[in-house]
Every structure is written in C-alpha cells, then in structure tokens.
Amino acid sequence: MIEVGHFAIAYDRIKPRGVEFNPFVHDMSVAPKREEAPHRISGAPRDIFKKKKRTDVVA
C-alpha cells in the first residue's frame, strides 16, 4: 500500500540542497514563491502544485 509518507520520503531524497519545503508534509500556504526558491528548481512547489483552471474541457 502506497501512502503519503512514501511520497514525502521520496521527495526528500530528490529535492535540492537547502530546500526545506516538502509539499507532502508542509502546508502549501508556507511554500516558497518562485523568486524565493533556489535557482536550481524549475518552479517553486507553490507554482508546481497549485490547481490550474482547465481550459481544454468542453461543456
């Protein structure tokens, strides 16, 4: 059975040095903004994991 804790451990192993935030452990309201994130990250967790509006859905 895969649980959230497994994702948290895996993310801790691949996140860049100096990054304390883990989206599987911490609240997204404390996620660093893109300009606060280290330059090695392609996008801050707040930007990567935020919900996006779906524009490709036809009603």
PQR file of N, CA, C, O and H, with PARSE charges and radii, in Angstrom:
ATOM      1  N   MET A   1       0.840  -1.163   0.000 -0.4000 1.5000
ATOM      2  CA  MET A   1       0.000   0.000   0.000 -0.0000 2.0000
ATOM      3  C   MET A   1       0.897   1.242   0.000  0.5500 1.7000
ATOM      4  O   MET A   1       1.777   1.370   0.851 -0.5500 1.4000
ATOM      5  N   ILE A   2       0.681   2.139  -0.933 -0.4000 1.5000
ATOM      6  CA  ILE A   2       1.444   3.381  -1.011 -0.0000 2.0000
ATOM      7  C   ILE A   2       0.690   4.459  -0.249  0.5500 1.7000
ATOM      8  O   ILE A   2      -0.498   4.685  -0.478 -0.5500 1.4000
ATOM      9  H   ILE A   2      -0.034   2.035  -1.625  0.4000 1.0000
ATOM     10  N   GLU A   3       1.392   5.117   0.654 -0.4000 1.5000
ATOM     11  CA  GLU A   3       0.789   6.167   1.466 -0.0000 2.0000
ATOM     12  C   GLU A   3       1.536   7.473   1.241  0.5500 1.7000
ATOM     13  O   GLU A   3       2.591   7.489   0.608 -0.5500 1.4000
ATOM     14  H   GLU A   3       2.357   4.934   0.840  0.4000 1.0000
ATOM     15  N   VAL A   4       0.992   8.563   1.757 -0.4000 1.5000
ATOM     16  CA  VAL A   4       1.589   9.898   1.588 -0.0000 2.0000
ATOM     17  C   VAL A   4       3.007   9.928   2.146  0.5500 1.7000
ATOM     18  O   VAL A   4       3.874  10.606   1.596 -0.5500 1.4000
ATOM     19  H   VAL A   4       0.135   8.551   2.272  0.4000 1.0000
ATOM     20  N   GLY A   5       3.245   9.214   3.213 -0.4000 1.5000
ATOM     21  CA  GLY A   5       4.587   9.166   3.796 -0.0000 2.0000
ATOM     22  C   GLY A   5       5.642   8.657   2.834  0.5500 1.7000
ATOM     23  O   GLY A   5       6.790   9.098   2.882 -0.5500 1.4000
ATOM     24  H   GLY A   5       2.541   8.663   3.661  0.4000 1.0000
ATOM     25  N   HIS A   6       5.271   7.739   1.965 -0.4000 1.5000
ATOM     26  CA  HIS A   6       6.206   7.238   0.961 -0.0000 2.0000
ATOM     27  C   HIS A   6       6.589   8.342  -0.024  0.5500 1.7000
ATOM     28  O   HIS A   6       7.750   8.452  -0.417 -0.5500 1.4000
ATOM     29  H   HIS A   6       4.338   7.381   1.926  0.4000 1.0000
ATOM     30  N   PHE A   7       5.616   9.154  -0.420 -0.4000 1.5000
ATOM     31  CA  PHE A   7       5.906  10.269  -1.318 -0.0000 2.0000
ATOM     32  C   PHE A   7       6.791  11.304  -0.633  0.5500 1.7000
ATOM     33  O   PHE A   7       7.686  11.870  -1.261 -0.5500 1.4000
ATOM     34  H   PHE A   7       4.673   9.064  -0.101  0.4000 1.0000
ATOM     35  N   ALA A   8       6.544  11.554   0.655 -0.4000 1.5000
ATOM     36  CA  ALA A   8       7.342  12.518   1.412 -0.0000 2.0000
ATOM     37  C   ALA A   8       8.797  12.067   1.487  0.5500 1.7000
ATOM     38  O   ALA A   8       9.706  12.878   1.309 -0.5500 1.4000
ATOM     39  H   ALA A   8       5.817  11.094   1.165  0.4000 1.0000
ATOM     40  N   ILE A   9       9.019  10.800   1.744 -0.4000 1.5000
ATOM     41  CA  ILE A   9      10.386  10.264   1.815 -0.0000 2.0000
ATOM     42  C   ILE A   9      11.066  10.359   0.453  0.5500 1.7000
ATOM     43  O   ILE A   9      12.227  10.760   0.366 -0.5500 1.4000
ATOM     44  H   ILE A   9       8.280  10.142   1.889  0.4000 1.0000
ATOM     45  N   ALA A  10      10.361   9.997  -0.595 -0.4000 1.5000
ATOM     46  CA  ALA A  10      10.937  10.063  -1.945 -0.0000 2.0000
ATOM     47  C   ALA A  10      11.266  11.502  -2.333  0.5500 1.7000
ATOM     48  O   ALA A  10      12.310  11.755  -2.935 -0.5500 1.4000
ATOM     49  H   ALA A  10       9.418   9.671  -0.524  0.4000 1.0000
ATOM     50  N   TYR A  11      10.391  12.443  -1.997 -0.4000 1.5000
ATOM     51  CA  TYR A  11      10.645  13.847  -2.335 -0.0000 2.0000
ATOM     52  C   TYR A  11      11.855  14.368  -1.569  0.5500 1.7000
ATOM     53  O   TYR A  11      12.654  15.124  -2.123 -0.5500 1.4000
ATOM     54  H   TYR A  11       9.543  12.238  -1.508  0.4000 1.0000
ATOM     55  N   ASP A  12      12.005  13.976  -0.299 -0.4000 1.5000
ATOM     56  CA  ASP A  12      13.170  14.390   0.485 -0.0000 2.0000
ATOM     57  C   ASP A  12      14.470  13.920  -0.146  0.5500 1.7000
ATOM     58  O   ASP A  12      15.493  14.594  -0.031 -0.5500 1.4000
ATOM     59  H   ASP A  12      11.357  13.362   0.151  0.4000 1.0000
ATOM     60  N   ARG A  13      14.442  12.783  -0.805 -0.4000 1.5000
ATOM     61  CA  ARG A  13      15.653  12.234  -1.426 -0.0000 2.0000
ATOM     62  C   ARG A  13      16.037  12.948  -2.718  0.5500 1.7000
ATOM     63  O   ARG A  13      17.210  12.948  -3.092 -0.5500 1.4000
ATOM     64  H   ARG A  13      13.610  12.235  -0.898  0.4000 1.0000
ATOM     65  N   ILE A  14      15.072  13.557  -3.407 -0.4000 1.5000
ATOM     66  CA  ILE A  14      15.389  14.185  -4.696 -0.0000 2.0000
ATOM     67  C   ILE A  14      15.391  15.711  -4.666  0.5500 1.7000
ATOM     68  O   ILE A  14      15.814  16.334  -5.640 -0.5500 1.4000
ATOM     69  H   ILE A  14      14.119  13.557  -3.103  0.4000 1.0000
ATOM     70  N   LYS A  15      14.929  16.333  -3.576 -0.4000 1.5000
ATOM     71  CA  LYS A  15      14.860  17.794  -3.555 -0.0000 2.0000
ATOM     72  C   LYS A  15      16.261  18.383  -3.447  0.5500 1.7000
ATOM     73  O   LYS A  15      17.157  17.755  -2.884 -0.5500 1.4000
ATOM     74  H   LYS A  15      14.584  15.827  -2.785  0.4000 1.0000
ATOM     75  N   PRO A  16      16.455  19.587  -3.984 -0.5600 1.5000
ATOM     76  CA  PRO A  16      17.772  20.234  -3.950  0.2800 2.0000
ATOM     77  C   PRO A  16      18.214  20.553  -2.519  0.5500 1.7000
ATOM     78  O   PRO A  16      17.387  20.698  -1.618 -0.5500 1.4000
ATOM     79  N   ARG A  17      19.498  20.657  -2.332 -0.4000 1.5000
ATOM     80  CA  ARG A  17      20.025  21.037  -1.024 -0.0000 2.0000
ATOM     81  C   ARG A  17      19.539  22.426  -0.654  0.5500 1.7000
ATOM     82  O   ARG A  17      19.383  23.293  -1.514 -0.5500 1.4000
ATOM     83  H   ARG A  17      20.170  20.540  -3.064  0.4000 1.0000
ATOM     84  N   GLY A  18      19.304  22.625   0.620 -0.4000 1.5000
ATOM     85  CA  GLY A  18      18.877  23.934   1.098 -0.0000 2.0000
ATOM     86  C   GLY A  18      17.377  24.159   1.035  0.5500 1.7000
ATOM     87  O   GLY A  18      16.879  25.156   1.558 -0.5500 1.4000
ATOM     88  H   GLY A  18      19.430  21.920   1.318  0.4000 1.0000
ATOM     89  N   VAL A  19      16.657  23.257   0.410 -0.4000 1.5000
ATOM     90  CA  VAL A  19      15.205  23.383   0.320 -0.0000 2.0000
ATOM     91  C   VAL A  19      14.602  22.585   1.463  0.5500 1.7000
ATOM     92  O   VAL A  19      14.776  21.369   1.542 -0.5500 1.4000
ATOM     93  H   VAL A  19      17.061  22.447  -0.015  0.4000 1.0000
ATOM     94  N   GLU A  20      13.896  23.269   2.344 -0.4000 1.5000
ATOM     95  CA  GLU A  20      13.282  22.611   3.494 -0.0000 2.0000
ATOM     96  C   GLU A  20      11.842  22.188   3.199  0.5500 1.7000
ATOM     97  O   GLU A  20      11.326  21.263   3.826 -0.5500 1.4000
ATOM     98  H   GLU A  20      13.755  24.257   2.280  0.4000 1.0000
ATOM     99  N   PHE A  21      11.202  22.852   2.260 -0.4000 1.5000
ATOM    100  CA  PHE A  21       9.785  22.622   1.992 -0.0000 2.0000
ATOM    101  C   PHE A  21       9.563  21.273   1.321  0.5500 1.7000
ATOM    102  O   PHE A  21      10.271  20.905   0.384 -0.5500 1.4000
ATOM    103  H   PHE A  21      11.621  23.604   1.751  0.4000 1.0000
ATOM    104  N   ASN A  22       8.579  20.552   1.811 -0.4000 1.5000
ATOM    105  CA  ASN A  22       8.170  19.283   1.221 -0.0000 2.0000
ATOM    106  C   ASN A  22       6.651  19.352   1.052  0.5500 1.7000
ATOM    107  O   ASN A  22       5.936  19.406   2.052 -0.5500 1.4000
ATOM    108  H   ASN A  22       8.004  20.851   2.572  0.4000 1.0000
ATOM    109  N   PRO A  23       6.137  19.354  -0.176 -0.5600 1.5000
ATOM    110  CA  PRO A  23       4.697  19.513  -0.392  0.2800 2.0000
ATOM    111  C   PRO A  23       3.853  18.373   0.171  0.5500 1.7000
ATOM    112  O   PRO A  23       2.637  18.514   0.302 -0.5500 1.4000
ATOM    113  N   PHE A  24       4.478  17.254   0.503 -0.4000 1.5000
ATOM    114  CA  PHE A  24       3.741  16.129   1.063 -0.0000 2.0000
ATOM    115  C   PHE A  24       3.682  16.182   2.590  0.5500 1.7000
ATOM    116  O   PHE A  24       2.990  15.380   3.216 -0.5500 1.4000
ATOM    117  H   PHE A  24       5.465  17.139   0.396  0.4000 1.0000
ATOM    118  N   VAL A  25       4.413  17.133   3.187 -0.4000 1.5000
ATOM    119  CA  VAL A  25       4.455  17.271   4.637 -0.0000 2.0000
ATOM    120  C   VAL A  25       3.921  18.633   5.072  0.5500 1.7000
ATOM    121  O   VAL A  25       3.117  18.723   6.000 -0.5500 1.4000
ATOM    122  H   VAL A  25       4.976  17.785   2.678  0.4000 1.0000
ATOM    123  N   HIS A  26       4.371  19.695   4.398 -0.4000 1.5000
ATOM    124  CA  HIS A  26       4.050  21.068   4.794 -0.0000 2.0000
ATOM    125  C   HIS A  26       2.804  21.585   4.083  0.5500 1.7000
ATOM    126  O   HIS A  26       2.408  21.081   3.033 -0.5500 1.4000
ATOM    127  H   HIS A  26       5.025  19.622   3.644  0.4000 1.0000
ATOM    128  N   ASP A  27       2.206  22.595   4.681 -0.4000 1.5000
ATOM    129  CA  ASP A  27       1.039  23.250   4.102 -0.0000 2.0000
ATOM    130  C   ASP A  27       1.475  24.106   2.916  0.5500 1.7000
ATOM    131  O   ASP A  27       2.522  24.750   2.980 -0.5500 1.4000
ATOM    132  H   ASP A  27       2.528  23.005   5.534  0.4000 1.0000
ATOM    133  N   MET A  28       0.707  24.126   1.854 -0.4000 1.5000
ATOM    134  CA  MET A  28       1.065  24.884   0.657 -0.0000 2.0000
ATOM    135  C   MET A  28       1.096  26.387   0.909  0.5500 1.7000
ATOM    136  O   MET A  28       1.702  27.124   0.131 -0.5500 1.4000
ATOM    137  H   MET A  28      -0.143  23.602   1.803  0.4000 1.0000
ATOM    138  N   SER A  29       0.457  26.860   1.979 -0.4000 1.5000
ATOM    139  CA  SER A  29       0.481  28.289   2.277 -0.0000 2.0000
ATOM    140  C   SER A  29       1.869  28.748   2.720  0.5500 1.7000
ATOM    141  O   SER A  29       2.152  29.945   2.689 -0.5500 1.4000
ATOM    142  H   SER A  29      -0.035  26.262   2.612  0.4000 1.0000
ATOM    143  N   VAL A  30       2.734  27.831   3.127 -0.4000 1.5000
ATOM    144  CA  VAL A  30       4.096  28.194   3.527 -0.0000 2.0000
ATOM    145  C   VAL A  30       5.113  27.860   2.435  0.5500 1.7000
ATOM    146  O   VAL A  30       6.319  27.965   2.660 -0.5500 1.4000
ATOM    147  H   VAL A  30       2.504  26.858   3.152  0.4000 1.0000
ATOM    148  N   ALA A  31       4.641  27.462   1.268 -0.4000 1.5000
ATOM    149  CA  ALA A  31       5.536  27.138   0.156 -0.0000 2.0000
ATOM    150  C   ALA A  31       6.253  28.399  -0.308  0.5500 1.7000
ATOM    151  O   ALA A  31       5.651  29.471  -0.357 -0.5500 1.4000
ATOM    152  H   ALA A  31       3.662  27.376   1.086  0.4000 1.0000
ATOM    153  N   PRO A  32       7.535  28.279  -0.649 -0.5600 1.5000
ATOM    154  CA  PRO A  32       8.259  29.455  -1.143  0.2800 2.0000
ATOM    155  C   PRO A  32       7.733  29.882  -2.503  0.5500 1.7000
ATOM    156  O   PRO A  32       7.363  29.050  -3.332 -0.5500 1.4000
ATOM    157  N   LYS A  33       7.708  31.177  -2.716 -0.4000 1.5000
ATOM    158  CA  LYS A  33       7.320  31.689  -4.031 -0.0000 2.0000
ATOM    159  C   LYS A  33       8.476  31.460  -4.991  0.5500 1.7000
ATOM    160  O   LYS A  33       9.601  31.205  -4.563 -0.5500 1.4000
ATOM    161  H   LYS A  33       8.009  31.852  -2.043  0.4000 1.0000
ATOM    162  N   ARG A  34       8.206  31.550  -6.275 -0.4000 1.5000
ATOM    163  CA  ARG A  34       9.225  31.276  -7.296 -0.0000 2.0000
ATOM    164  C   ARG A  34      10.484  32.118  -7.068  0.5500 1.7000
ATOM    165  O   ARG A  34      11.594  31.594  -7.168 -0.5500 1.4000
ATOM    166  H   ARG A  34       7.291  31.757  -6.623  0.4000 1.0000
ATOM    167  N   GLU A  35      10.337  33.403  -6.767 -0.4000 1.5000
ATOM    168  CA  GLU A  35      11.505  34.265  -6.591 -0.0000 2.0000
ATOM    169  C   GLU A  35      12.278  33.946  -5.315  0.5500 1.7000
ATOM    170  O   GLU A  35      13.443  34.325  -5.196 -0.5500 1.4000
ATOM    171  H   GLU A  35       9.436  33.829  -6.686  0.4000 1.0000
ATOM    172  N   GLU A  36      11.654  33.258  -4.360 -0.4000 1.5000
ATOM    173  CA  GLU A  36      12.331  32.867  -3.121 -0.0000 2.0000
ATOM    174  C   GLU A  36      13.008  31.507  -3.255  0.5500 1.7000
ATOM    175  O   GLU A  36      13.860  31.161  -2.436 -0.5500 1.4000
ATOM    176  H   GLU A  36      10.708  32.950  -4.457  0.4000 1.0000
ATOM    177  N   ALA A  37      12.650  30.745  -4.259 -0.4000 1.5000
ATOM    178  CA  ALA A  37      13.174  29.388  -4.423 -0.0000 2.0000
ATOM    179  C   ALA A  37      14.587  29.439  -5.004  0.5500 1.7000
ATOM    180  O   ALA A  37      14.920  30.355  -5.756 -0.5500 1.4000
ATOM    181  H   ALA A  37      11.958  31.026  -4.924  0.4000 1.0000
ATOM    182  N   PRO A  38      15.408  28.464  -4.660 -0.5600 1.5000
ATOM    183  CA  PRO A  38      16.757  28.398  -5.240  0.2800 2.0000
ATOM    184  C   PRO A  38      16.694  28.300  -6.762  0.5500 1.7000
ATOM    185  O   PRO A  38      15.722  27.789  -7.318 -0.5500 1.4000
ATOM    186  N   HIS A  39      17.723  28.789  -7.424 -0.4000 1.5000
ATOM    187  CA  HIS A  39      17.743  28.838  -8.888 -0.0000 2.0000
ATOM    188  C   HIS A  39      17.757  27.458  -9.542  0.5500 1.7000
ATOM    189  O   HIS A  39      17.481  27.350 -10.737 -0.5500 1.4000
ATOM    190  H   HIS A  39      18.513  29.204  -6.973  0.4000 1.0000
ATOM    191  N   ARG A  40      18.067  26.416  -8.803 -0.4000 1.5000
ATOM    192  CA  ARG A  40      18.133  25.079  -9.384 -0.0000 2.0000
ATOM    193  C   ARG A  40      16.759  24.461  -9.579  0.5500 1.7000
ATOM    194  O   ARG A  40      16.631  23.445 -10.263 -0.5500 1.4000
ATOM    195  H   ARG A  40      18.291  26.504  -7.832  0.4000 1.0000
ATOM    196  N   ILE A  41      15.742  25.048  -8.997 -0.4000 1.5000
ATOM    197  CA  ILE A  41      14.393  24.496  -9.106 -0.0000 2.0000
ATOM    198  C   ILE A  41      13.718  25.117 -10.319  0.5500 1.7000
ATOM    199  O   ILE A  41      13.774  26.333 -10.503 -0.5500 1.4000
ATOM    200  H   ILE A  41      15.845  25.873  -8.442  0.4000 1.0000
ATOM    201  N   SER A  42      13.092  24.307 -11.136 -0.4000 1.5000
ATOM    202  CA  SER A  42      12.436  24.824 -12.330 -0.0000 2.0000
ATOM    203  C   SER A  42      11.156  25.583 -11.997  0.5500 1.7000
ATOM    204  O   SER A  42      10.661  26.356 -12.816 -0.5500 1.4000
ATOM    205  H   SER A  42      13.047  23.319 -10.986  0.4000 1.0000
ATOM    206  N   GLY A  43      10.632  25.369 -10.823 -0.4000 1.5000
ATOM    207  CA  GLY A  43       9.449  26.081 -10.351 -0.0000 2.0000
ATOM    208  C   GLY A  43       9.270  25.800  -8.876  0.5500 1.7000
ATOM    209  O   GLY A  43       9.524  24.687  -8.414 -0.5500 1.4000
ATOM    210  H   GLY A  43      11.034  24.740 -10.157  0.4000 1.0000
ATOM    211  N   ALA A  44       8.840  26.789  -8.147 -0.4000 1.5000
ATOM    212  CA  ALA A  44       8.626  26.596  -6.716 -0.0000 2.0000
ATOM    213  C   ALA A  44       7.447  25.653  -6.510  0.5500 1.7000
ATOM    214  O   ALA A  44       6.544  25.611  -7.346 -0.5500 1.4000
ATOM    215  H   ALA A  44       8.634  27.692  -8.522  0.4000 1.0000
ATOM    216  N   PRO A  45       7.437  24.901  -5.420 -0.5600 1.5000
ATOM    217  CA  PRO A  45       6.323  23.981  -5.175  0.2800 2.0000
ATOM    218  C   PRO A  45       4.962  24.655  -5.224  0.5500 1.7000
ATOM    219  O   PRO A  45       3.990  24.055  -5.682 -0.5500 1.4000
ATOM    220  N   ARG A  46       4.881  25.900  -4.756 -0.4000 1.5000
ATOM    221  CA  ARG A  46       3.611  26.618  -4.791 -0.0000 2.0000
ATOM    222  C   ARG A  46       3.128  26.769  -6.231  0.5500 1.7000
ATOM    223  O   ARG A  46       1.929  26.692  -6.496 -0.5500 1.4000
ATOM    224  H   ARG A  46       5.671  26.388  -4.384  0.4000 1.0000
ATOM    225  N   ASP A  47       4.061  26.986  -7.161 -0.4000 1.5000
ATOM    226  CA  ASP A  47       3.697  27.131  -8.566 -0.0000 2.0000
ATOM    227  C   ASP A  47       3.440  25.777  -9.224  0.5500 1.7000
ATOM    228  O   ASP A  47       2.537  25.643 -10.051 -0.5500 1.4000
ATOM    229  H   ASP A  47       5.036  27.048  -6.945  0.4000 1.0000
ATOM    230  N   ILE A  48       4.228  24.789  -8.857 -0.4000 1.5000
ATOM    231  CA  ILE A  48       4.121  23.478  -9.478 -0.0000 2.0000
ATOM    232  C   ILE A  48       2.845  22.755  -9.064  0.5500 1.7000
ATOM    233  O   ILE A  48       2.172  22.150  -9.898 -0.5500 1.4000
ATOM    234  H   ILE A  48       4.961  24.899  -8.185  0.4000 1.0000
ATOM    235  N   PHE A  49       2.511  22.818  -7.765 -0.4000 1.5000
ATOM    236  CA  PHE A  49       1.416  22.030  -7.244 -0.0000 2.0000
ATOM    237  C   PHE A  49       0.095  22.776  -7.126  0.5500 1.7000
ATOM    238  O   PHE A  49      -0.887  22.206  -6.650 -0.5500 1.4000
ATOM    239  H   PHE A  49       3.058  23.310  -7.087  0.4000 1.0000
ATOM    240  N   LYS A  50       0.045  24.044  -7.551 -0.4000 1.5000
ATOM    241  CA  LYS A  50      -1.219  24.766  -7.416 -0.0000 2.0000
ATOM    242  C   LYS A  50      -2.214  24.265  -8.461  0.5500 1.7000
ATOM    243  O   LYS A  50      -1.841  23.793  -9.534 -0.5500 1.4000
ATOM    244  H   LYS A  50       0.842  24.507  -7.938  0.4000 1.0000
ATOM    245  N   LYS A  51      -3.471  24.383  -8.114 -0.4000 1.5000
ATOM    246  CA  LYS A  51      -4.510  23.935  -9.037 -0.0000 2.0000
ATOM    247  C   LYS A  51      -4.620  24.926 -10.183  0.5500 1.7000
ATOM    248  O   LYS A  51      -4.593  26.139  -9.974 -0.5500 1.4000
ATOM    249  H   LYS A  51      -3.775  24.767  -7.242  0.4000 1.0000
ATOM    250  N   LYS A  52      -4.742  24.412 -11.374 -0.4000 1.5000
ATOM    251  CA  LYS A  52      -4.860  25.245 -12.559 -0.0000 2.0000
ATOM    252  C   LYS A  52      -6.244  25.058 -13.160  0.5500 1.7000
ATOM    253  O   LYS A  52      -6.823  23.974 -13.094 -0.5500 1.4000
ATOM    254  H   LYS A  52      -4.765  23.427 -11.544  0.4000 1.0000
ATOM    255  N   LYS A  53      -6.757  26.115 -13.738 -0.4000 1.5000
ATOM    256  CA  LYS A  53      -8.045  26.013 -14.410 -0.0000 2.0000
ATOM    257  C   LYS A  53      -7.887  25.193 -15.672  0.5500 1.7000
ATOM    258  O   LYS A  53      -6.900  25.333 -16.393 -0.5500 1.4000
ATOM    259  H   LYS A  53      -6.287  26.995 -13.791  0.4000 1.0000
ATOM    260  N   ARG A  54      -8.832  24.360 -15.931 -0.4000 1.5000
ATOM    261  CA  ARG A  54      -8.807  23.553 -17.148 -0.0000 2.0000
ATOM    262  C   ARG A  54      -9.464  24.347 -18.255  0.5500 1.7000
ATOM    263  O   ARG A  54     -10.631  24.720 -18.139 -0.5500 1.4000
ATOM    264  H   ARG A  54      -9.634  24.246 -15.345  0.4000 1.0000
ATOM    265  N   THR A  55      -8.743  24.611 -19.315 -0.4000 1.5000
ATOM    266  CA  THR A  55      -9.288  25.356 -20.443 -0.0000 2.0000
ATOM    267  C   THR A  55      -9.629  24.441 -21.617  0.5500 1.7000
ATOM    268  O   THR A  55     -10.256  24.864 -22.588 -0.5500 1.4000
ATOM    269  H   THR A  55      -7.794  24.309 -19.409  0.4000 1.0000
ATOM    270  N   ASP A  56      -9.202  23.172 -21.510 -0.4000 1.5000
ATOM    271  CA  ASP A  56      -9.415  22.267 -22.632 -0.0000 2.0000
ATOM    272  C   ASP A  56     -10.690  21.434 -22.481  0.5500 1.7000
ATOM    273  O   ASP A  56     -10.929  20.525 -23.275 -0.5500 1.4000
ATOM    274  H   ASP A  56      -8.693  22.829 -20.721  0.4000 1.0000
ATOM    275  N   VAL A  57     -11.505  21.735 -21.475 -0.4000 1.5000
ATOM    276  CA  VAL A  57     -12.737  20.993 -21.249 -0.0000 2.0000
ATOM    277  C   VAL A  57     -13.885  21.686 -21.981  0.5500 1.7000
ATOM    278  O   VAL A  57     -14.090  22.892 -21.845 -0.5500 1.4000
ATOM    279  H   VAL A  57     -11.311  22.474 -20.830  0.4000 1.0000
ATOM    280  N   VAL A  58     -14.610  20.917 -22.740 -0.4000 1.5000
ATOM    281  CA  VAL A  58     -15.746  21.457 -23.478 -0.0000 2.0000
ATOM    282  C   VAL A  58     -17.007  21.110 -22.716  0.5500 1.7000
ATOM    283  O   VAL A  58     -17.258  19.946 -22.405 -0.5500 1.4000
ATOM    284  H   VAL A  58     -14.444  19.937 -22.851  0.4000 1.0000
ATOM    285  N   ALA A  59     -17.799  22.126 -22.418 -0.4000 1.5000
ATOM    286  CA  ALA A  59     -19.029  21.889 -21.641 -0.0000 2.0000
ATOM    287  C   ALA A  59     -20.191  21.592 -22.555  0.5500 1.7000
ATOM    288  O   ALA A  59     -21.306  21.366 -22.083 -0.5500 1.4000
ATOM    289  H   ALA A  59     -17.596  23.072 -22.671  0.4000 1.0000
TER
END
